[in-house]
């Protein structure tokens, strides 16, 4: 099976895929930039053991990381387990998708994984709104090219900043309120945070669709809070929490196909 690992700034998501592409198991853990390869290995062991699996059930792996120190730690961890280097996603490679930007190196690994999985699943043009530590919007145009997008502070980042600076505001559950017009401090905060995140996504997507000349571009929500925000908007054609993990697997499949093609060509490199 293939193990996909998406290392975000706040949380790390792991998914174990069967050969047919279905997700067998999924796990989530907090991201700690001080974790060593040995510590990550111990965490992997505990996840697999909890679900009655052995680490040997994962014969291939890929990592998309926005934390450079952990990218190296995961690479060492997985190389020690697999006996070979895992796939490490780097957006500048494109993986069969043209990155139509002046400097493709600026694109995060998770963003190219989102774009590739979205194009594969939903076609082009497609817009992905990923609600993580940052809210990332990733755009694939009518020609199937990655065009960039937008980055803004994530919902939880905004909430934590508000709670830390406003002493009279207590932490509230992050959930969609029944109405936008809040009639209590709690519902007003939920409106500002959740409905505000939805309204921001609606506004950005509307402008992106207009600039693309694609008013009917498919919109996909992903990330840990996509389901919550989706309750406050009808923007999304689909909410797909496993999109990034599937993108990592799609990139690995593309790499495998390219390697096989090179092996079939005499003198291929």
C-alpha positions as CSV (number, residue, x, y, z in Angstrom):
1,X,0.0,0.0,0.0
2,X,1.0,3.6,-0.5
3,X,1.4,6.0,2.5
4,X,0.8,9.7,1.7
5,X,1.9,12.3,4.2
6,X,0.8,15.9,4.1
7,X,2.9,18.0,6.5
8,X,1.2,21.3,7.2
9,X,2.2,24.1,9.6
10,X,-0.2,23.0,12.3
11,X,-1.3,19.5,11.5
12,X,0.1,16.5,9.6
13,X,-2.4,14.3,7.8
14,X,-1.5,10.7,6.8
15,X,-3.4,8.4,4.5
16,X,-2.8,4.7,3.6
17,X,-4.1,3.8,0.1
18,X,-4.9,0.4,-1.3
19,X,-3.8,-0.5,-4.7
20,X,-7.1,0.4,-6.2
21,X,-6.7,4.0,-4.9
22,X,-9.2,3.7,-2.1
23,X,-8.2,5.1,1.3
24,X,-7.7,2.2,3.8
25,X,-6.8,4.3,6.8
26,X,-6.3,8.0,7.7
27,X,-4.7,9.7,10.7
28,X,-4.0,13.2,11.8
29,X,-1.4,14.5,14.3
30,X,-0.1,17.9,15.4
31,X,3.0,19.1,13.5
32,X,6.0,19.6,15.6
33,X,9.1,21.0,13.8
34,X,11.4,19.5,16.5
35,X,10.4,15.9,15.7
36,X,13.3,13.7,14.7
37,X,13.2,10.8,12.3
38,X,13.1,8.4,15.2
39,X,10.2,10.2,16.8
40,X,8.2,10.2,13.6
41,X,8.9,6.5,13.2
42,X,7.5,5.9,16.7
43,X,4.4,7.8,15.8
44,X,3.9,5.8,12.6
45,X,4.3,2.6,14.6
46,X,1.6,3.7,17.1
47,X,-0.9,4.6,14.3
48,X,-0.4,1.4,12.4
49,X,-0.6,-0.8,15.6
50,X,-3.7,0.9,16.8
51,X,-5.5,-0.2,13.6
52,X,-4.0,-3.7,13.6
53,X,-1.6,-2.9,10.8
54,X,2.2,-3.5,10.4
55,X,4.5,-0.8,9.0
56,X,5.4,-3.3,6.3
57,X,1.9,-2.9,4.9
58,X,3.2,0.4,3.5
59,X,5.6,-0.5,0.7
60,X,5.8,3.0,-0.9
61,X,5.4,6.5,0.4
62,X,5.3,10.2,-0.5
63,X,5.6,13.4,1.4
64,X,4.3,16.9,0.7
65,X,5.7,19.3,3.3
66,X,5.6,23.0,4.0
67,X,8.0,22.6,6.9
68,X,11.6,22.1,5.6
69,X,13.0,20.5,8.8
70,X,10.2,17.9,8.9
71,X,10.6,17.2,5.2
72,X,14.1,16.0,5.9
73,X,13.0,14.1,9.0
74,X,10.2,12.3,7.2
75,X,12.5,11.5,4.3
76,X,15.1,9.9,6.7
77,X,12.3,8.1,8.6
78,X,10.7,6.6,5.5
79,X,14.0,5.8,3.8
80,X,15.0,3.8,6.9
81,X,11.7,1.9,6.7
82,X,11.4,1.4,3.0
83,X,15.0,0.8,2.2
84,X,14.7,3.5,-0.5
85,X,13.9,7.2,-0.7
86,X,10.2,8.2,-0.7
87,X,8.7,10.6,-3.1
88,X,9.2,14.2,-1.9
89,X,6.8,16.5,-3.7
90,X,8.3,19.7,-5.1
91,X,6.0,22.0,-7.1
92,X,8.7,23.1,-9.5
93,X,8.6,19.6,-11.1
94,X,5.0,20.0,-12.3
95,X,4.4,16.3,-12.5
96,X,2.7,16.5,-15.8
97,X,0.9,19.8,-15.0
98,X,2.3,23.1,-16.5
99,X,2.9,25.6,-13.7
100,X,2.1,28.9,-15.5
101,X,3.9,31.2,-13.1
102,X,7.1,33.2,-13.3
103,X,8.8,31.2,-10.6
104,X,7.2,27.7,-10.0
105,X,9.6,27.2,-7.0
106,X,7.3,29.5,-5.0
107,X,4.4,27.1,-5.1
108,X,4.0,24.9,-2.0
109,X,4.0,21.1,-2.4
110,X,0.5,20.8,-0.9
111,X,-0.8,23.3,-3.4
112,X,0.5,21.4,-6.5
113,X,-0.9,18.2,-5.0
114,X,-4.3,19.8,-4.5
115,X,-4.3,21.0,-8.1
116,X,-3.3,17.7,-9.6
117,X,-5.9,15.7,-7.6
118,X,-8.6,18.3,-8.4
119,X,-7.9,18.2,-12.1
120,X,-7.9,14.4,-12.1
121,X,-11.1,14.2,-10.2
122,X,-13.2,17.2,-11.3
123,X,-11.6,18.2,-14.6
124,X,-10.6,21.8,-15.7
125,X,-11.1,24.6,-14.9
126,X,-11.2,23.9,-11.2
127,X,-10.6,26.1,-8.1
128,X,-9.6,24.5,-4.8
129,X,-10.1,26.3,-1.4
130,X,-8.0,24.7,1.2
131,X,-8.9,25.6,4.8
132,X,-5.7,25.0,6.8
133,X,-3.3,27.2,8.9
134,X,-3.6,29.5,5.9
135,X,-6.5,29.5,3.5
136,X,-5.1,28.6,0.1
137,X,-6.9,29.0,-3.1
138,X,-5.4,27.1,-6.0
139,X,-6.5,27.5,-9.6
140,X,-6.3,25.2,-12.6
141,X,-7.3,27.0,-15.8
142,X,-9.3,25.8,-18.9
143,X,-6.0,24.4,-20.4
144,X,-5.3,22.3,-17.3
145,X,-2.4,24.6,-16.2
146,X,-1.7,25.6,-12.6
147,X,-2.2,29.4,-12.5
148,X,-1.6,30.3,-8.9
149,X,-4.3,31.6,-6.6
150,X,-4.6,33.4,-3.2
151,X,-3.3,32.9,0.3
152,X,-4.9,34.4,3.4
153,X,-4.7,33.8,7.2
154,X,-6.6,30.6,8.1
155,X,-9.8,30.5,10.1
156,X,-8.2,29.1,13.3
157,X,-5.2,31.5,12.9
158,X,-7.6,34.4,12.9
159,X,-9.6,33.0,15.8
160,X,-6.5,32.4,18.0
161,X,-5.2,35.9,17.2
162,X,-8.6,37.4,18.2
163,X,-8.9,35.4,21.4
164,X,-5.3,36.3,22.4
165,X,-5.8,40.0,21.9
166,X,-9.3,40.5,23.2
167,X,-9.4,39.6,26.8
168,X,-13.2,39.9,27.1
169,X,-13.8,37.3,24.4
170,X,-13.7,33.7,25.4
171,X,-12.9,30.9,23.0
172,X,-16.1,29.6,21.3
173,X,-16.8,26.4,19.3
174,X,-15.8,26.9,15.7
175,X,-19.1,26.1,14.0
176,X,-21.5,27.7,11.6
177,X,-24.2,29.8,13.3
178,X,-27.8,29.5,12.5
179,X,-27.9,33.1,11.2
180,X,-25.3,35.7,10.0
181,X,-26.8,38.3,12.4
182,X,-25.4,37.3,15.7
183,X,-27.6,38.0,18.8
184,X,-25.0,37.0,21.4
185,X,-21.2,37.3,21.7
186,X,-20.8,33.6,20.8
187,X,-23.0,33.7,17.7
188,X,-21.5,37.0,16.6
189,X,-18.0,35.5,16.8
190,X,-19.1,32.4,15.0
191,X,-20.6,34.6,12.3
192,X,-17.5,36.7,11.9
193,X,-15.2,33.7,11.8
194,X,-17.1,31.0,9.9
195,X,-19.5,33.1,7.8
196,X,-16.6,35.6,7.3
197,X,-14.4,32.8,6.0
198,X,-17.2,31.7,3.7
199,X,-17.8,35.2,2.4
200,X,-14.1,35.8,1.8
201,X,-13.9,32.5,-0.2
202,X,-17.0,33.5,-2.2
203,X,-15.6,36.9,-3.0
204,X,-12.2,35.7,-4.0
205,X,-13.6,32.8,-6.1
206,X,-16.0,35.2,-7.9
207,X,-13.1,37.5,-8.9
208,X,-10.9,34.5,-10.0
209,X,-13.7,33.1,-12.1
210,X,-14.1,36.5,-13.7
211,X,-10.3,36.9,-14.4
212,X,-10.2,33.4,-15.8
213,X,-13.2,33.9,-18.0
214,X,-14.7,30.8,-16.5
215,X,-17.8,31.6,-14.6
216,X,-18.8,28.0,-14.1
217,X,-15.4,26.7,-12.9
218,X,-15.8,23.9,-10.4
219,X,-15.1,24.8,-6.8
220,X,-13.8,22.2,-4.3
221,X,-13.4,22.7,-0.6
222,X,-10.7,20.8,1.3
223,X,-8.8,21.0,4.6
224,X,-9.7,20.4,8.2
225,X,-12.4,23.1,8.4
226,X,-13.9,22.8,4.9
227,X,-16.9,20.9,6.2
228,X,-17.6,23.6,8.8
229,X,-17.3,26.5,6.3
230,X,-19.4,24.6,3.7
231,X,-22.4,24.8,6.1
232,X,-22.3,28.6,5.7
233,X,-22.2,28.8,1.9
234,X,-23.3,27.1,-1.3
235,X,-20.0,27.9,-3.0
236,X,-18.7,24.4,-3.2
237,X,-19.5,21.9,-5.8
238,X,-17.7,19.3,-3.6
239,X,-16.1,19.0,-0.2
240,X,-13.2,16.6,-0.5
241,X,-11.2,16.2,2.7
242,X,-8.7,13.7,1.2
243,X,-7.8,15.8,-1.8
244,X,-4.2,16.6,-0.9
245,X,-3.4,13.0,0.1
246,X,-4.8,11.7,-3.2
247,X,-2.8,14.3,-5.0
248,X,0.4,13.0,-3.4
249,X,-0.6,9.5,-4.6
250,X,-1.4,10.8,-8.1
251,X,2.1,12.4,-8.3
252,X,3.7,9.1,-7.2
253,X,1.7,7.2,-9.9
254,X,2.9,9.7,-12.5
255,X,6.5,9.3,-11.4
256,X,6.1,5.5,-11.6
257,X,4.7,5.8,-15.1
258,X,7.5,8.0,-16.3
259,X,10.1,5.7,-14.8
260,X,8.5,2.7,-16.6
261,X,8.5,4.7,-19.9
262,X,12.2,5.5,-19.5
263,X,13.0,1.8,-18.7
264,X,11.3,0.8,-22.0
265,X,13.3,3.2,-24.1
266,X,16.8,1.9,-24.9
267,X,19.4,4.3,-23.4
268,X,16.6,6.2,-21.6
269,X,17.6,8.5,-18.8
